[in-house]
Amino acid sequence: MTCSRKRRHELSDRQQAAILTLASVELSLTATAAADLWRRPAGQVRGRKGMWWPLLLVQPFGPIAYLTLGRASSPR
């Protein structure tokens, strides 16, 4: 069984735009999560900060998981 993969120039304009849009969203989520993790004190992170860094590389679930589950509410 062979898997035929299309090259970029073989994709339609709509497909190329969708890929670029999704890649931009993924990059933005990762950058936002990494910046937040870098700046947030360890006491405001659920779990160890060192555990979250490798998870940010699991795309797209790592950054989403950190942004929704990894941040503890800050004391007011």
PyMOL Python script that loads the backbone (N, CA, C, O; Angstrom):
from pymol import cmd

cmd.read_pdbstr("""\
ATOM      1  N   MET A   1       0.847  -1.152   0.000  1.00  0.00           N
ATOM      2  CA  MET A   1       0.000   0.000   0.000  1.00  0.00           C
ATOM      3  C   MET A   1       0.910   1.237   0.000  1.00  0.00           C
ATOM      4  O   MET A   1       1.816   1.347   0.826  1.00  0.00           O
ATOM      5  N   THR A   2       0.668   2.129  -0.898  1.00  0.00           N
ATOM      6  CA  THR A   2       1.462   3.344  -0.967  1.00  0.00           C
ATOM      7  C   THR A   2       0.608   4.546  -0.610  1.00  0.00           C
ATOM      8  O   THR A   2      -0.604   4.566  -0.827  1.00  0.00           O
ATOM      9  N   CYS A   3       1.249   5.504  -0.079  1.00  0.00           N
ATOM     10  CA  CYS A   3       0.553   6.724   0.301  1.00  0.00           C
ATOM     11  C   CYS A   3       1.010   7.823  -0.648  1.00  0.00           C
ATOM     12  O   CYS A   3       2.183   8.197  -0.666  1.00  0.00           O
ATOM     13  N   SER A   4       0.090   8.325  -1.418  1.00  0.00           N
ATOM     14  CA  SER A   4       0.459   9.403  -2.327  1.00  0.00           C
ATOM     15  C   SER A   4       0.242  10.736  -1.621  1.00  0.00           C
ATOM     16  O   SER A   4      -0.858  11.045  -1.164  1.00  0.00           O
ATOM     17  N   ARG A   5       1.304  11.508  -1.544  1.00  0.00           N
ATOM     18  CA  ARG A   5       1.234  12.801  -0.885  1.00  0.00           C
ATOM     19  C   ARG A   5       1.360  13.878  -1.943  1.00  0.00           C
ATOM     20  O   ARG A   5       2.197  13.793  -2.842  1.00  0.00           O
ATOM     21  N   LYS A   6       0.532  14.873  -1.827  1.00  0.00           N
ATOM     22  CA  LYS A   6       0.587  15.971  -2.763  1.00  0.00           C
ATOM     23  C   LYS A   6       1.673  16.953  -2.337  1.00  0.00           C
ATOM     24  O   LYS A   6       1.884  17.200  -1.149  1.00  0.00           O
ATOM     25  N   ARG A   7       2.334  17.491  -3.309  1.00  0.00           N
ATOM     26  CA  ARG A   7       3.293  18.550  -3.035  1.00  0.00           C
ATOM     27  C   ARG A   7       2.538  19.874  -2.967  1.00  0.00           C
ATOM     28  O   ARG A   7       1.390  19.985  -3.398  1.00  0.00           O
ATOM     29  N   ARG A   8       3.210  20.855  -2.420  1.00  0.00           N
ATOM     30  CA  ARG A   8       2.539  22.131  -2.206  1.00  0.00           C
ATOM     31  C   ARG A   8       1.972  22.719  -3.491  1.00  0.00           C
ATOM     32  O   ARG A   8       0.867  23.263  -3.486  1.00  0.00           O
ATOM     33  N   HIS A   9       2.708  22.618  -4.584  1.00  0.00           N
ATOM     34  CA  HIS A   9       2.220  23.207  -5.827  1.00  0.00           C
ATOM     35  C   HIS A   9       1.054  22.420  -6.436  1.00  0.00           C
ATOM     36  O   HIS A   9       0.393  22.891  -7.361  1.00  0.00           O
ATOM     37  N   GLU A  10       0.814  21.232  -5.914  1.00  0.00           N
ATOM     38  CA  GLU A  10      -0.308  20.426  -6.394  1.00  0.00           C
ATOM     39  C   GLU A  10      -1.605  20.716  -5.626  1.00  0.00           C
ATOM     40  O   GLU A  10      -2.677  20.255  -6.019  1.00  0.00           O
ATOM     41  N   LEU A  11      -1.506  21.465  -4.553  1.00  0.00           N
ATOM     42  CA  LEU A  11      -2.685  21.791  -3.751  1.00  0.00           C
ATOM     43  C   LEU A  11      -3.396  22.996  -4.357  1.00  0.00           C
ATOM     44  O   LEU A  11      -2.779  23.848  -4.996  1.00  0.00           O
ATOM     45  N   SER A  12      -4.687  23.046  -4.144  1.00  0.00           N
ATOM     46  CA  SER A  12      -5.452  24.197  -4.624  1.00  0.00           C
ATOM     47  C   SER A  12      -5.119  25.413  -3.761  1.00  0.00           C
ATOM     48  O   SER A  12      -4.549  25.281  -2.677  1.00  0.00           O
ATOM     49  N   ASP A  13      -5.478  26.586  -4.251  1.00  0.00           N
ATOM     50  CA  ASP A  13      -5.243  27.810  -3.482  1.00  0.00           C
ATOM     51  C   ASP A  13      -5.976  27.767  -2.147  1.00  0.00           C
ATOM     52  O   ASP A  13      -5.452  28.224  -1.131  1.00  0.00           O
ATOM     53  N   ARG A  14      -7.174  27.224  -2.149  1.00  0.00           N
ATOM     54  CA  ARG A  14      -7.962  27.125  -0.915  1.00  0.00           C
ATOM     55  C   ARG A  14      -7.285  26.191   0.088  1.00  0.00           C
ATOM     56  O   ARG A  14      -7.269  26.482   1.284  1.00  0.00           O
ATOM     57  N   GLN A  15      -6.729  25.079  -0.380  1.00  0.00           N
ATOM     58  CA  GLN A  15      -6.040  24.147   0.503  1.00  0.00           C
ATOM     59  C   GLN A  15      -4.773  24.777   1.074  1.00  0.00           C
ATOM     60  O   GLN A  15      -4.479  24.618   2.259  1.00  0.00           O
ATOM     61  N   GLN A  16      -4.027  25.486   0.241  1.00  0.00           N
ATOM     62  CA  GLN A  16      -2.825  26.158   0.721  1.00  0.00           C
ATOM     63  C   GLN A  16      -3.162  27.209   1.775  1.00  0.00           C
ATOM     64  O   GLN A  16      -2.468  27.332   2.785  1.00  0.00           O
ATOM     65  N   ALA A  17      -4.228  27.964   1.535  1.00  0.00           N
ATOM     66  CA  ALA A  17      -4.646  28.989   2.495  1.00  0.00           C
ATOM     67  C   ALA A  17      -5.068  28.351   3.817  1.00  0.00           C
ATOM     68  O   ALA A  17      -4.755  28.875   4.885  1.00  0.00           O
ATOM     69  N   ALA A  18      -5.772  27.231   3.752  1.00  0.00           N
ATOM     70  CA  ALA A  18      -6.203  26.543   4.976  1.00  0.00           C
ATOM     71  C   ALA A  18      -5.001  26.046   5.769  1.00  0.00           C
ATOM     72  O   ALA A  18      -4.974  26.169   6.994  1.00  0.00           O
ATOM     73  N   ILE A  19      -4.020  25.495   5.093  1.00  0.00           N
ATOM     74  CA  ILE A  19      -2.821  24.999   5.771  1.00  0.00           C
ATOM     75  C   ILE A  19      -2.066  26.150   6.429  1.00  0.00           C
ATOM     76  O   ILE A  19      -1.627  26.033   7.573  1.00  0.00           O
ATOM     77  N   LEU A  20      -1.916  27.253   5.716  1.00  0.00           N
ATOM     78  CA  LEU A  20      -1.223  28.412   6.290  1.00  0.00           C
ATOM     79  C   LEU A  20      -1.983  29.004   7.474  1.00  0.00           C
ATOM     80  O   LEU A  20      -1.373  29.427   8.456  1.00  0.00           O
ATOM     81  N   THR A  21      -3.290  29.034   7.385  1.00  0.00           N
ATOM     82  CA  THR A  21      -4.097  29.550   8.488  1.00  0.00           C
ATOM     83  C   THR A  21      -3.961  28.669   9.722  1.00  0.00           C
ATOM     84  O   THR A  21      -3.755  29.169  10.828  1.00  0.00           O
ATOM     85  N   LEU A  22      -4.077  27.358   9.533  1.00  0.00           N
ATOM     86  CA  LEU A  22      -3.948  26.438  10.671  1.00  0.00           C
ATOM     87  C   LEU A  22      -2.547  26.475  11.266  1.00  0.00           C
ATOM     88  O   LEU A  22      -2.388  26.409  12.485  1.00  0.00           O
ATOM     89  N   ALA A  23      -1.543  26.579  10.424  1.00  0.00           N
ATOM     90  CA  ALA A  23      -0.171  26.675  10.924  1.00  0.00           C
ATOM     91  C   ALA A  23       0.023  27.959  11.721  1.00  0.00           C
ATOM     92  O   ALA A  23       0.720  27.955  12.736  1.00  0.00           O
ATOM     93  N   SER A  24      -0.579  29.048  11.278  1.00  0.00           N
ATOM     94  CA  SER A  24      -0.474  30.318  12.005  1.00  0.00           C
ATOM     95  C   SER A  24      -1.152  30.230  13.366  1.00  0.00           C
ATOM     96  O   SER A  24      -0.617  30.716  14.363  1.00  0.00           O
ATOM     97  N   VAL A  25      -2.316  29.616  13.408  1.00  0.00           N
ATOM     98  CA  VAL A  25      -3.032  29.447  14.673  1.00  0.00           C
ATOM     99  C   VAL A  25      -2.213  28.580  15.626  1.00  0.00           C
ATOM    100  O   VAL A  25      -2.096  28.893  16.810  1.00  0.00           O
ATOM    101  N   GLU A  26      -1.651  27.497  15.109  1.00  0.00           N
ATOM    102  CA  GLU A  26      -0.847  26.597  15.930  1.00  0.00           C
ATOM    103  C   GLU A  26       0.390  27.307  16.471  1.00  0.00           C
ATOM    104  O   GLU A  26       0.733  27.154  17.643  1.00  0.00           O
ATOM    105  N   LEU A  27       1.044  28.066  15.639  1.00  0.00           N
ATOM    106  CA  LEU A  27       2.222  28.810  16.076  1.00  0.00           C
ATOM    107  C   LEU A  27       1.848  29.860  17.122  1.00  0.00           C
ATOM    108  O   LEU A  27       2.567  30.043  18.104  1.00  0.00           O
ATOM    109  N   SER A  28       0.745  30.536  16.916  1.00  0.00           N
ATOM    110  CA  SER A  28       0.290  31.545  17.880  1.00  0.00           C
ATOM    111  C   SER A  28      -0.048  30.924  19.224  1.00  0.00           C
ATOM    112  O   SER A  28       0.318  31.467  20.267  1.00  0.00           O
ATOM    113  N   LEU A  29      -0.740  29.798  19.213  1.00  0.00           N
ATOM    114  CA  LEU A  29      -1.071  29.108  20.467  1.00  0.00           C
ATOM    115  C   LEU A  29       0.196  28.690  21.205  1.00  0.00           C
ATOM    116  O   LEU A  29       0.302  28.868  22.419  1.00  0.00           O
ATOM    117  N   THR A  30       1.148  28.139  20.477  1.00  0.00           N
ATOM    118  CA  THR A  30       2.387  27.678  21.104  1.00  0.00           C
ATOM    119  C   THR A  30       3.174  28.850  21.672  1.00  0.00           C
ATOM    120  O   THR A  30       3.683  28.767  22.790  1.00  0.00           O
ATOM    121  N   ALA A  31       3.282  29.941  20.918  1.00  0.00           N
ATOM    122  CA  ALA A  31       4.017  31.113  21.394  1.00  0.00           C
ATOM    123  C   ALA A  31       3.342  31.726  22.624  1.00  0.00           C
ATOM    124  O   ALA A  31       4.017  32.128  23.571  1.00  0.00           O
ATOM    125  N   THR A  32       2.018  31.795  22.604  1.00  0.00           N
ATOM    126  CA  THR A  32       1.282  32.339  23.744  1.00  0.00           C
ATOM    127  C   THR A  32       1.476  31.476  24.986  1.00  0.00           C
ATOM    128  O   THR A  32       1.724  31.989  26.077  1.00  0.00           O
ATOM    129  N   ALA A  33       1.363  30.168  24.812  1.00  0.00           N
ATOM    130  CA  ALA A  33       1.529  29.262  25.948  1.00  0.00           C
ATOM    131  C   ALA A  33       2.960  29.310  26.486  1.00  0.00           C
ATOM    132  O   ALA A  33       3.163  29.309  27.700  1.00  0.00           O
ATOM    133  N   ALA A  34       3.951  29.350  25.593  1.00  0.00           N
ATOM    134  CA  ALA A  34       5.352  29.394  26.027  1.00  0.00           C
ATOM    135  C   ALA A  34       5.659  30.695  26.768  1.00  0.00           C
ATOM    136  O   ALA A  34       6.336  30.676  27.796  1.00  0.00           O
ATOM    137  N   ALA A  35       5.171  31.813  26.258  1.00  0.00           N
ATOM    138  CA  ALA A  35       5.405  33.094  26.925  1.00  0.00           C
ATOM    139  C   ALA A  35       4.740  33.121  28.300  1.00  0.00           C
ATOM    140  O   ALA A  35       5.321  33.618  29.265  1.00  0.00           O
ATOM    141  N   ASP A  36       3.529  32.588  28.385  1.00  0.00           N
ATOM    142  CA  ASP A  36       2.822  32.558  29.666  1.00  0.00           C
ATOM    143  C   ASP A  36       3.552  31.656  30.661  1.00  0.00           C
ATOM    144  O   ASP A  36       3.716  32.015  31.827  1.00  0.00           O
ATOM    145  N   LEU A  37       3.984  30.497  30.201  1.00  0.00           N
ATOM    146  CA  LEU A  37       4.688  29.565  31.082  1.00  0.00           C
ATOM    147  C   LEU A  37       6.010  30.166  31.553  1.00  0.00           C
ATOM    148  O   LEU A  37       6.394  29.971  32.706  1.00  0.00           O
ATOM    149  N   TRP A  38       6.699  30.882  30.698  1.00  0.00           N
ATOM    150  CA  TRP A  38       7.974  31.497  31.048  1.00  0.00           C
ATOM    151  C   TRP A  38       7.778  32.562  32.141  1.00  0.00           C
ATOM    152  O   TRP A  38       8.562  32.638  33.087  1.00  0.00           O
ATOM    153  N   ARG A  39       6.739  33.370  32.003  1.00  0.00           N
ATOM    154  CA  ARG A  39       6.533  34.491  32.910  1.00  0.00           C
ATOM    155  C   ARG A  39       5.774  34.127  34.181  1.00  0.00           C
ATOM    156  O   ARG A  39       5.932  34.801  35.198  1.00  0.00           O
ATOM    157  N   ARG A  40       4.971  33.100  34.148  1.00  0.00           N
ATOM    158  CA  ARG A  40       4.114  32.759  35.280  1.00  0.00           C
ATOM    159  C   ARG A  40       4.945  32.121  36.395  1.00  0.00           C
ATOM    160  O   ARG A  40       5.739  31.217  36.135  1.00  0.00           O
ATOM    161  N   PRO A  41       4.767  32.589  37.637  1.00  0.00           N
ATOM    162  CA  PRO A  41       5.464  31.963  38.768  1.00  0.00           C
ATOM    163  C   PRO A  41       5.043  30.501  38.933  1.00  0.00           C
ATOM    164  O   PRO A  41       3.913  30.125  38.620  1.00  0.00           O
ATOM    165  N   ALA A  42       5.963  29.701  39.423  1.00  0.00           N
ATOM    166  CA  ALA A  42       5.706  28.258  39.561  1.00  0.00           C
ATOM    167  C   ALA A  42       4.487  27.977  40.431  1.00  0.00           C
ATOM    168  O   ALA A  42       3.807  26.971  40.230  1.00  0.00           O
ATOM    169  N   GLY A  43       4.207  28.837  41.380  1.00  0.00           N
ATOM    170  CA  GLY A  43       3.057  28.636  42.254  1.00  0.00           C
ATOM    171  C   GLY A  43       1.720  28.804  41.549  1.00  0.00           C
ATOM    172  O   GLY A  43       0.685  28.382  42.066  1.00  0.00           O
ATOM    173  N   GLN A  44       1.737  29.415  40.378  1.00  0.00           N
ATOM    174  CA  GLN A  44       0.505  29.623  39.627  1.00  0.00           C
ATOM    175  C   GLN A  44       0.375  28.663  38.448  1.00  0.00           C
ATOM    176  O   GLN A  44      -0.436  28.880  37.547  1.00  0.00           O
ATOM    177  N   VAL A  45       1.179  27.602  38.461  1.00  0.00           N
ATOM    178  CA  VAL A  45       1.118  26.578  37.409  1.00  0.00           C
ATOM    179  C   VAL A  45       0.718  25.264  38.056  1.00  0.00           C
ATOM    180  O   VAL A  45       1.289  24.863  39.070  1.00  0.00           O
ATOM    181  N   ARG A  46      -0.248  24.607  37.476  1.00  0.00           N
ATOM    182  CA  ARG A  46      -0.650  23.287  37.985  1.00  0.00           C
ATOM    183  C   ARG A  46       0.386  22.278  37.518  1.00  0.00           C
ATOM    184  O   ARG A  46       0.631  22.132  36.320  1.00  0.00           O
ATOM    185  N   GLY A  47       0.981  21.596  38.455  1.00  0.00           N
ATOM    186  CA  GLY A  47       2.058  20.668  38.127  1.00  0.00           C
ATOM    187  C   GLY A  47       3.380  21.408  38.058  1.00  0.00           C
ATOM    188  O   GLY A  47       3.455  22.598  38.365  1.00  0.00           O
ATOM    189  N   ARG A  48       4.423  20.694  37.652  1.00  0.00           N
ATOM    190  CA  ARG A  48       5.751  21.297  37.550  1.00  0.00           C
ATOM    191  C   ARG A  48       5.900  22.004  36.210  1.00  0.00           C
ATOM    192  O   ARG A  48       5.428  21.512  35.185  1.00  0.00           O
ATOM    193  N   LYS A  49       6.551  23.150  36.221  1.00  0.00           N
ATOM    194  CA  LYS A  49       6.776  23.886  34.977  1.00  0.00           C
ATOM    195  C   LYS A  49       7.592  23.037  33.999  1.00  0.00           C
ATOM    196  O   LYS A  49       7.351  23.071  32.792  1.00  0.00           O
ATOM    197  N   GLY A  50       8.553  22.280  34.521  1.00  0.00           N
ATOM    198  CA  GLY A  50       9.392  21.434  33.669  1.00  0.00           C
ATOM    199  C   GLY A  50       8.601  20.353  32.941  1.00  0.00           C
ATOM    200  O   GLY A  50       9.028  19.869  31.893  1.00  0.00           O
ATOM    201  N   MET A  51       7.467  19.980  33.486  1.00  0.00           N
ATOM    202  CA  MET A  51       6.611  18.985  32.829  1.00  0.00           C
ATOM    203  C   MET A  51       5.893  19.605  31.631  1.00  0.00           C
ATOM    204  O   MET A  51       5.653  18.930  30.629  1.00  0.00           O
ATOM    205  N   TRP A  52       5.552  20.883  31.735  1.00  0.00           N
ATOM    206  CA  TRP A  52       4.773  21.528  30.670  1.00  0.00           C
ATOM    207  C   TRP A  52       5.597  21.853  29.434  1.00  0.00           C
ATOM    208  O   TRP A  52       5.062  21.847  28.325  1.00  0.00           O
ATOM    209  N   TRP A  53       6.892  22.138  29.597  1.00  0.00           N
ATOM    210  CA  TRP A  53       7.698  22.516  28.429  1.00  0.00           C
ATOM    211  C   TRP A  53       7.676  21.471  27.322  1.00  0.00           C
ATOM    212  O   TRP A  53       7.403  21.827  26.176  1.00  0.00           O
ATOM    213  N   PRO A  54       7.948  20.203  27.604  1.00  0.00           N
ATOM    214  CA  PRO A  54       7.889  19.225  26.508  1.00  0.00           C
ATOM    215  C   PRO A  54       6.470  19.042  25.963  1.00  0.00           C
ATOM    216  O   PRO A  54       6.288  18.754  24.779  1.00  0.00           O
ATOM    217  N   LEU A  55       5.475  19.207  26.822  1.00  0.00           N
ATOM    218  CA  LEU A  55       4.092  19.044  26.364  1.00  0.00           C
ATOM    219  C   LEU A  55       3.668  20.139  25.393  1.00  0.00           C
ATOM    220  O   LEU A  55       2.762  19.932  24.585  1.00  0.00           O
ATOM    221  N   LEU A  56       4.310  21.297  25.462  1.00  0.00           N
ATOM    222  CA  LEU A  56       3.982  22.367  24.518  1.00  0.00           C
ATOM    223  C   LEU A  56       4.343  21.977  23.086  1.00  0.00           C
ATOM    224  O   LEU A  56       3.826  22.558  22.131  1.00  0.00           O
ATOM    225  N   LEU A  57       5.226  21.001  22.940  1.00  0.00           N
ATOM    226  CA  LEU A  57       5.641  20.561  21.604  1.00  0.00           C
ATOM    227  C   LEU A  57       4.676  19.555  20.990  1.00  0.00           C
ATOM    228  O   LEU A  57       4.780  19.249  19.802  1.00  0.00           O
ATOM    229  N   VAL A  58       3.752  19.044  21.768  1.00  0.00           N
ATOM    230  CA  VAL A  58       2.756  18.105  21.252  1.00  0.00           C
ATOM    231  C   VAL A  58       1.645  18.930  20.616  1.00  0.00           C
ATOM    232  O   VAL A  58       0.768  19.446  21.308  1.00  0.00           O
ATOM    233  N   GLN A  59       1.690  19.045  19.326  1.00  0.00           N
ATOM    234  CA  GLN A  59       0.785  19.942  18.599  1.00  0.00           C
ATOM    235  C   GLN A  59      -0.506  19.261  18.200  1.00  0.00           C
ATOM    236  O   GLN A  59      -0.469  18.087  17.831  1.00  0.00           O
ATOM    237  N   PRO A  60      -1.604  19.906  18.250  1.00  0.00           N
ATOM    238  CA  PRO A  60      -1.903  21.197  18.867  1.00  0.00           C
ATOM    239  C   PRO A  60      -2.379  21.042  20.299  1.00  0.00           C
ATOM    240  O   PRO A  60      -2.771  22.025  20.928  1.00  0.00           O
ATOM    241  N   PHE A  61      -2.352  19.838  20.822  1.00  0.00           N
ATOM    242  CA  PHE A  61      -2.974  19.558  22.122  1.00  0.00           C
ATOM    243  C   PHE A  61      -2.200  20.100  23.312  1.00  0.00           C
ATOM    244  O   PHE A  61      -2.811  20.500  24.303  1.00  0.00           O
ATOM    245  N   GLY A  62      -0.877  20.126  23.247  1.00  0.00           N
ATOM    246  CA  GLY A  62      -0.069  20.597  24.373  1.00  0.00           C
ATOM    247  C   GLY A  62      -0.347  22.037  24.756  1.00  0.00           C
ATOM    248  O   GLY A  62      -0.654  22.316  25.915  1.00  0.00           O
ATOM    249  N   PRO A  63      -0.245  22.976  23.787  1.00  0.00           N
ATOM    250  CA  PRO A  63      -0.535  24.371  24.145  1.00  0.00           C
ATOM    251  C   PRO A  63      -1.972  24.592  24.616  1.00  0.00           C
ATOM    252  O   PRO A  63      -2.212  25.373  25.536  1.00  0.00           O
ATOM    253  N   ILE A  64      -2.911  23.914  23.996  1.00  0.00           N
ATOM    254  CA  ILE A  64      -4.312  24.055  24.406  1.00  0.00           C
ATOM    255  C   ILE A  64      -4.498  23.514  25.824  1.00  0.00           C
ATOM    256  O   ILE A  64      -5.189  24.124  26.640  1.00  0.00           O
ATOM    257  N   ALA A  65      -3.880  22.373  26.109  1.00  0.00           N
ATOM    258  CA  ALA A  65      -3.983  21.786  27.451  1.00  0.00           C
ATOM    259  C   ALA A  65      -3.378  22.719  28.494  1.00  0.00           C
ATOM    260  O   ALA A  65      -3.949  22.913  29.567  1.00  0.00           O
ATOM    261  N   TYR A  66      -2.226  23.293  28.177  1.00  0.00           N
ATOM    262  CA  TYR A  66      -1.620  24.205  29.143  1.00  0.00           C
ATOM    263  C   TYR A  66      -2.502  25.425  29.374  1.00  0.00           C
ATOM    264  O   TYR A  66      -2.742  25.812  30.518  1.00  0.00           O
ATOM    265  N   LEU A  67      -2.982  26.028  28.302  1.00  0.00           N
ATOM    266  CA  LEU A  67      -3.765  27.251  28.444  1.00  0.00           C
ATOM    267  C   LEU A  67      -5.105  27.016  29.149  1.00  0.00           C
ATOM    268  O   LEU A  67      -5.624  27.921  29.803  1.00  0.00           O
ATOM    269  N   THR A  68      -5.664  25.820  29.022  1.00  0.00           N
ATOM    270  CA  THR A  68      -6.950  25.555  29.667  1.00  0.00           C
ATOM    271  C   THR A  68      -6.805  24.872  31.026  1.00  0.00           C
ATOM    272  O   THR A  68      -7.604  25.130  31.926  1.00  0.00           O
ATOM    273  N   LEU A  69      -5.811  24.015  31.194  1.00  0.00           N
ATOM    274  CA  LEU A  69      -5.699  23.237  32.424  1.00  0.00           C
ATOM    275  C   LEU A  69      -4.467  23.553  33.269  1.00  0.00           C
ATOM    276  O   LEU A  69      -4.480  23.344  34.482  1.00  0.00           O
ATOM    277  N   GLY A  70      -3.428  24.043  32.656  1.00  0.00           N
ATOM    278  CA  GLY A  70      -2.151  24.186  33.344  1.00  0.00           C
ATOM    279  C   GLY A  70      -1.999  25.422  34.183  1.00  0.00           C
ATOM    280  O   GLY A  70      -1.129  25.476  35.052  1.00  0.00           O
ATOM    281  N   ARG A  71      -2.828  26.420  33.946  1.00  0.00           N
ATOM    282  CA  ARG A  71      -2.685  27.667  34.691  1.00  0.00           C
ATOM    283  C   ARG A  71      -3.643  27.673  35.876  1.00  0.00           C
ATOM    284  O   ARG A  71      -4.854  27.512  35.722  1.00  0.00           O
ATOM    285  N   ALA A  72      -3.074  27.863  37.055  1.00  0.00           N
ATOM    286  CA  ALA A  72      -3.907  27.997  38.244  1.00  0.00           C
ATOM    287  C   ALA A  72      -4.381  29.441  38.317  1.00  0.00           C
ATOM    288  O   ALA A  72      -3.695  30.352  37.852  1.00  0.00           O
ATOM    289  N   SER A  73      -5.529  29.643  38.889  1.00  0.00           N
ATOM    290  CA  SER A  73      -6.042  31.018  38.996  1.00  0.00           C
ATOM    291  C   SER A  73      -5.142  31.809  39.923  1.00  0.00           C
ATOM    292  O   SER A  73      -4.729  31.333  40.980  1.00  0.00           O
ATOM    293  N   SER A  74      -4.852  33.017  39.503  1.00  0.00           N
ATOM    294  CA  SER A  74      -3.958  33.870  40.298  1.00  0.00           C
ATOM    295  C   SER A  74      -4.717  34.440  41.495  1.00  0.00           C
ATOM    296  O   SER A  74      -5.892  34.787  41.371  1.00  0.00           O
ATOM    297  N   PRO A  75      -4.067  34.540  42.641  1.00  0.00           N
ATOM    298  CA  PRO A  75      -4.728  35.102  43.818  1.00  0.00           C
ATOM    299  C   PRO A  75      -4.957  36.588  43.615  1.00  0.00           C
ATOM    300  O   PRO A  75      -4.097  37.282  43.072  1.00  0.00           O
ATOM    301  N   ARG A  76      -6.097  37.075  44.042  1.00  0.00           N
ATOM    302  CA  ARG A  76      -6.433  38.500  43.861  1.00  0.00           C
ATOM    303  C   ARG A  76      -6.372  39.228  45.156  1.00  0.00           C
ATOM    304  O   ARG A  76      -6.624  40.432  45.200  1.00  0.00           O
TER     305      ARG A  76
END
""", "prot")
cmd.dss("prot")
cmd.show_as("cartoon", "prot")
cmd.util.cbc("prot")
cmd.orient("prot")
